[in-house]
Amino acid sequence: MGEKKTTKKKKVPQWASFFPDFIIERDPEKCINCRICVKECSYGAHIWNAKKKELSEDHTKCVGCHRCEAMCPTRAIVIRRNPSEFREHAVWTPWFIKNVYKQADQGGVLLTSTGCAVPFRNYFDHLVLDACQVTNPPIDPLREPMELRTYLGPKPDALEVEIKDGRFRLKEPLPRQIKLEVPIMFAAMSYGAISLHVHQGLARAARDLGTLYNTGEGGLHASLYEYGSNTIVQCASGRFGLHVDYLNAGVAIEIKIGQGAKPGIGGHLPGEKVTEEISKTRMIPVGADAISPAPHHDIYSIEDLRGLIFALKEATEYKKLVFVKIAAVHNVAAIASGIVRAGADVVVIDGLKGGTGAAPTMFRDYIGIPIELAVAAVDQRLREEGIRNRASLVASGGIRSSADVIKLIALGADAVYIGTPALIACGCTMCQHCFTGKCPWGIATNNPELIKRLPPEVAYEKIYNLVHGWAHEMKEMLGAMGLNSIESLRANRDKLRAVGLTETEMKILGVKHAGE
């Protein structure tokens, strides 16, 4: 019998590798071949040739995290955008061309992290704040008390008081409330999506700042139960780590219906990220994929949501507030109204620019609406229906500064969640590759060697300092507006003015144009 002929398969070129996003520039006069760059780069972009005793670069592996640049002892490395330019085209920009190359090479879904990167109009930047002059003097926060404290939870329609023992007292006790010393909480980021060290930093910072942090859908690590009075536990569609002790561990339970970075789809923590510790916390086998379905399979109506809200309240003997988190979508006001009527104590709205550890790129960038428009629409709808007092309103998604927080509260929010700012405070450089699990800053990773790069004490100090600084700025801004409490600002849209917005946009936001 004749031998079977085999044909050598030609190697298919990978178009995306021809056009790297970043270029690593190494100054040979400064480089001392210490190889710290090789050690620090978790993506393998720096290569050491032992025979030639020289360093080289694989530009295609560089994600622009700048870790090597920051750690180089002689400042020999600079990371730059690839200066090579495609031919100009108003429609086919390099971003879209490279995305087509990537999918032509791999045939899969484009993945990314962080928040929306498309330069849609940022309404925060088109809103300015009022300030007092002459006849209505400002308040000096250095010399007069300023209150950032707020309370989350339903408020009664009216208060009835009686005189008892010569003192005024409420006839009926107030519904359960959560006190926040600052109207800033830490958003849901699961153990698995971020490292345990970051969770520990968030929990400790929340305790010392007098606010709350959210566990995300990954359950609660055993070391964090001591922070229960500053914890919100999450009940997501995957129900990972959900048991009665977990539900009772915090001061509130959040039902996650959706999130701003990927409305309408679930989540996926790859099996290679499910270590032994994460398997214990999530209550799944080591190495098993943790897949959250798009819907809760027991929620297909507002009535079903009401059933889960009260099931959770029953399970915790009505001692916990129940939050319901939704993404900001086109009919968000009507949805929020239904959620309040279903018995939720707090409605959380996550806007288009909300961050994530992993999402399809097209979802992150093109689905949902900005948080500024969503908050204004929801607050107005609930007021028109006479049910605004039945639930608090928390906003998140794209918040970058204390001024953004102030503007959201003026638009109608009681408090805000921040996620990305806390991670940036820990060292994140927004390389948008959290989904790989190779975060070189030790933030979005479960690699034990990478986690060591960010001790929990450092995460705590950076996060605490960030919010402490924002709180000081918020007091200054309140004082400039002639207000001495954050609750006096809530939905006080007369303290806002628009610059360069259309009539429709101003109508939705409920603000006048500057000069009016």
Solvent accessible surface area in square Angstrom, and as a share of the most:
residue,aa,sasa,rsa
1,M,244,1.09
2,G,75,0.72
3,E,167,0.75
4,K,182,0.77
5,K,190,0.80
6,T,122,0.71
7,T,132,0.77
8,K,195,0.83
9,K,179,0.76
10,K,179,0.76
11,K,188,0.80
12,V,98,0.57
13,P,61,0.38
14,Q,65,0.29
15,W,109,0.38
16,A,28,0.21
17,S,47,0.30
18,F,113,0.47
19,F,70,0.29
20,P,21,0.13
21,D,43,0.22
22,F,33,0.14
23,I,38,0.19
24,I,6,0.03
25,E,73,0.33
26,R,42,0.15
27,D,53,0.27
28,P,112,0.70
29,E,164,0.74
30,K,99,0.42
31,C,32,0.19
32,I,110,0.56
33,N,63,0.33
34,C,57,0.34
35,R,114,0.42
36,I,59,0.30
37,C,8,0.05
38,V,50,0.29
39,K,157,0.66
40,E,21,0.10
41,C,21,0.12
42,S,30,0.19
43,Y,26,0.10
44,G,33,0.31
45,A,1,0.01
46,H,7,0.03
47,I,80,0.41
48,W,59,0.21
49,N,57,0.29
50,A,69,0.54
51,K,196,0.83
52,K,141,0.60
53,K,138,0.58
54,E,82,0.37
55,L,24,0.12
56,S,50,0.32
57,E,51,0.23
58,D,38,0.19
59,H,53,0.24
60,T,67,0.39
61,K,99,0.42
62,C,19,0.11
63,V,15,0.09
64,G,6,0.06
65,C,11,0.07
66,H,64,0.29
67,R,18,0.07
68,C,10,0.06
69,E,45,0.20
70,A,47,0.36
71,M,74,0.33
72,C,10,0.06
73,P,77,0.48
74,T,45,0.26
75,R,149,0.55
76,A,4,0.03
77,I,5,0.03
78,V,52,0.30
79,I,11,0.06
80,R,125,0.46
81,R,162,0.59
82,N,33,0.17
83,P,103,0.65
84,S,76,0.49
85,E,151,0.68
86,F,47,0.20
87,R,218,0.79
88,E,151,0.68
89,H,102,0.46
90,A,105,0.81
91,V,105,0.60
92,W,122,0.43
93,T,50,0.29
94,P,65,0.41
95,W,100,0.35
96,F,76,0.32
97,I,35,0.18
98,K,30,0.13
99,N,14,0.07
100,V,79,0.45
101,Y,55,0.21
102,K,81,0.34
103,Q,79,0.35
104,A,73,0.56
105,D,29,0.15
106,Q,142,0.63
107,G,69,0.66
108,G,39,0.37
109,V,108,0.62
110,L,25,0.12
111,L,90,0.45
112,T,10,0.06
113,S,0,0.00
114,T,10,0.06
115,G,13,0.13
116,C,17,0.10
117,A,59,0.46
118,V,31,0.18
119,P,131,0.83
120,F,85,0.36
121,R,94,0.34
122,N,27,0.14
123,Y,18,0.07
124,F,3,0.01
125,D,89,0.46
126,H,51,0.23
127,L,3,0.01
128,V,67,0.39
129,L,49,0.25
130,D,64,0.33
131,A,55,0.43
132,C,7,0.04
133,Q,136,0.60
134,V,140,0.80
135,T,130,0.76
136,N,83,0.43
137,P,87,0.54
138,P,74,0.47
139,I,35,0.18
140,D,48,0.25
141,P,29,0.18
142,L,128,0.64
143,R,190,0.69
144,E,87,0.39
145,P,122,0.77
146,M,22,0.10
147,E,79,0.35
148,L,7,0.04
149,R,81,0.30
150,T,1,0.00
151,Y,80,0.31
152,L,0,0.00
153,G,1,0.01
154,P,27,0.17
155,K,71,0.30
156,P,50,0.32
157,D,129,0.67
158,A,77,0.60
159,L,109,0.54
160,E,111,0.50
161,V,80,0.46
162,E,69,0.31
163,I,118,0.60
164,K,113,0.48
165,D,125,0.65
166,G,71,0.68
167,R,159,0.58
168,F,152,0.63
169,R,102,0.37
170,L,71,0.35
171,K,107,0.45
172,E,130,0.58
173,P,117,0.74
174,L,90,0.45
175,P,47,0.30
176,R,127,0.46
177,Q,46,0.21
178,I,17,0.09
179,K,102,0.43
180,L,0,0.00
181,E,62,0.28
182,V,12,0.07
183,P,0,0.00
184,I,0,0.00
185,M,0,0.00
186,F,0,0.00
187,A,16,0.13
188,A,24,0.19
189,M,25,0.11
190,S,12,0.07
191,Y,13,0.05
192,G,2,0.02
193,A,35,0.28
194,I,6,0.03
195,S,0,0.00
196,L,31,0.15
197,H,44,0.20
198,V,0,0.00
199,H,2,0.01
200,Q,43,0.19
201,G,0,0.00
202,L,1,0.01
203,A,0,0.00
204,R,83,0.30
205,A,0,0.00
206,A,0,0.00
207,R,110,0.40
208,D,65,0.34
209,L,18,0.09
210,G,19,0.19
211,T,0,0.00
212,L,4,0.02
213,Y,0,0.00
214,N,1,0.00
215,T,0,0.00
216,G,1,0.01
217,E,25,0.11
218,G,0,0.00
219,G,1,0.01
220,L,12,0.06
221,H,21,0.09
222,A,84,0.65
223,S,47,0.30
224,L,1,0.00
225,Y,79,0.30
226,E,133,0.60
227,Y,27,0.10
228,G,10,0.10
229,S,84,0.54
230,N,17,0.09
231,T,0,0.00
232,I,0,0.00
233,V,0,0.00
234,Q,5,0.02
235,C,1,0.00
236,A,4,0.03
237,S,20,0.13
238,G,22,0.21
239,R,73,0.27
240,F,23,0.09
241,G,3,0.03
242,L,41,0.20
243,H,73,0.33
244,V,85,0.49
245,D,92,0.48
246,Y,1,0.00
247,L,13,0.07
248,N,62,0.32
249,A,17,0.13
250,G,2,0.02
251,V,40,0.23
252,A,0,0.00
253,I,0,0.00
254,E,0,0.00
255,I,0,0.00
256,K,26,0.11
257,I,65,0.33
258,G,8,0.08
259,Q,25,0.11
260,G,1,0.01
261,A,0,0.00
262,K,19,0.08
263,P,10,0.06
264,G,64,0.61
265,I,53,0.27
266,G,21,0.20
267,G,13,0.12
268,H,100,0.45
269,L,15,0.08
270,P,35,0.22
271,G,5,0.05
272,E,149,0.67
273,K,26,0.11
274,V,3,0.02
275,T,51,0.30
276,E,107,0.48
277,E,75,0.34
278,I,2,0.01
279,S,11,0.07
280,K,127,0.54
281,T,15,0.09
282,R,8,0.03
283,M,113,0.50
284,I,33,0.17
285,P,95,0.60
286,V,96,0.55
287,G,43,0.42
288,A,31,0.24
289,D,73,0.38
290,A,2,0.01
291,I,106,0.54
292,S,7,0.04
293,P,38,0.24
294,A,51,0.40
295,P,52,0.33
296,H,5,0.02
297,H,127,0.57
298,D,74,0.38
299,I,23,0.12
300,Y,147,0.56
301,S,47,0.30
302,I,69,0.35
303,E,126,0.57
304,D,54,0.28
305,L,7,0.03
306,R,112,0.41
307,G,43,0.42
308,L,20,0.10
309,I,0,0.00
310,F,63,0.26
311,A,52,0.41
312,L,9,0.05
313,K,22,0.09
314,E,109,0.49
315,A,41,0.32
316,T,1,0.00
317,E,120,0.54
318,Y,107,0.41
319,K,108,0.46
320,K,33,0.14
321,L,6,0.03
322,V,0,0.00
323,F,0,0.00
324,V,0,0.00
325,K,14,0.06
326,I,8,0.04
327,A,7,0.06
328,A,1,0.01
329,V,40,0.23
330,H,165,0.74
331,N,89,0.45
332,V,2,0.01
333,A,17,0.13
334,A,44,0.34
335,I,53,0.27
336,A,0,0.00
337,S,7,0.04
338,G,15,0.14
339,I,2,0.01
340,V,6,0.03
341,R,117,0.43
342,A,1,0.01
343,G,19,0.18
344,A,3,0.03
345,D,11,0.06
346,V,0,0.00
347,V,1,0.00
348,V,0,0.00
349,I,0,0.00
350,D,9,0.04
351,G,0,0.00
352,L,6,0.03
353,K,40,0.17
354,G,2,0.02
355,G,31,0.29
356,T,21,0.12
357,G,27,0.26
358,A,32,0.25
359,A,2,0.01
360,P,28,0.18
361,T,10,0.06
362,M,79,0.35
363,F,57,0.24
364,R,3,0.01
365,D,0,0.00
366,Y,98,0.37
367,I,62,0.32
368,G,20,0.19
369,I,31,0.16
370,P,19,0.12
371,I,3,0.02
372,E,3,0.02
373,L,25,0.12
374,A,0,0.00
375,V,0,0.00
376,A,0,0.00
377,A,31,0.24
378,V,0,0.00
379,D,0,0.00
380,Q,78,0.35
381,R,88,0.32
382,L,2,0.01
383,R,109,0.40
384,E,124,0.55
385,E,58,0.26
386,G,53,0.51
387,I,3,0.01
388,R,26,0.10
389,N,42,0.22
390,R,111,0.41
391,A,3,0.02
392,S,4,0.02
393,L,1,0.00
394,V,0,0.00
395,A,0,0.00
396,S,7,0.04
397,G,9,0.09
398,G,21,0.20
399,I,8,0.04
400,R,119,0.44
401,S,39,0.25
402,S,5,0.03
403,A,31,0.24
404,D,2,0.01
405,V,0,0.00
406,I,0,0.00
407,K,22,0.09
408,L,0,0.00
409,I,1,0.01
410,A,0,0.00
411,L,0,0.00
412,G,0,0.00
413,A,0,0.00
414,D,8,0.04
415,A,0,0.00
416,V,0,0.00
417,Y,3,0.01
418,I,3,0.01
419,G,13,0.13
420,T,40,0.23
421,P,18,0.11
422,A,0,0.00
423,L,26,0.13
424,I,82,0.41
425,A,25,0.20
426,C,11,0.06
427,G,25,0.24
428,C,25,0.15
429,T,55,0.32
430,M,73,0.33
431,C,27,0.16
432,Q,60,0.27
433,H,59,0.26
434,C,26,0.15
435,F,50,0.21
436,T,46,0.27
437,G,12,0.11
438,K,94,0.40
439,C,16,0.10
440,P,1,0.01
441,W,39,0.14
442,G,0,0.00
443,I,3,0.01
444,A,7,0.05
445,T,1,0.01
446,N,19,0.10
447,N,65,0.34
448,P,93,0.59
449,E,114,0.51
450,L,13,0.07
451,I,29,0.15
452,K,130,0.55
453,R,55,0.20
454,L,6,0.03
455,P,50,0.31
456,P,32,0.20
457,E,100,0.45
458,V,60,0.34
459,A,0,0.00
460,Y,32,0.12
461,E,96,0.43
462,K,98,0.41
463,I,0,0.00
464,Y,60,0.23
465,N,80,0.41
466,L,43,0.21
467,V,0,0.00
468,H,105,0.47
469,G,31,0.30
470,W,22,0.08
471,A,12,0.09
472,H,90,0.40
473,E,83,0.37
474,M,0,0.00
475,K,67,0.29
476,E,73,0.33
477,M,41,0.18
478,L,0,0.00
479,G,1,0.01
480,A,39,0.30
481,M,3,0.01
482,G,24,0.23
483,L,24,0.12
484,N,81,0.42
485,S,20,0.13
486,I,3,0.01
487,E,71,0.32
488,S,54,0.35
489,L,0,0.00
490,R,63,0.23
491,A,23,0.18
492,N,43,0.22
493,R,29,0.11
494,D,89,0.46
495,K,27,0.11
496,L,0,0.00
497,R,49,0.18
498,A,0,0.00
499,V,69,0.40
500,G,44,0.42
501,L,13,0.07
502,T,74,0.43
503,E,139,0.62
504,T,90,0.52
505,E,27,0.12
506,M,16,0.07
507,K,169,0.71
508,I,73,0.37
509,L,0,0.00
510,G,37,0.36
511,V,12,0.07
512,K,105,0.44
513,H,60,0.27
514,A,42,0.33
515,G,88,0.85
516,E,129,0.58
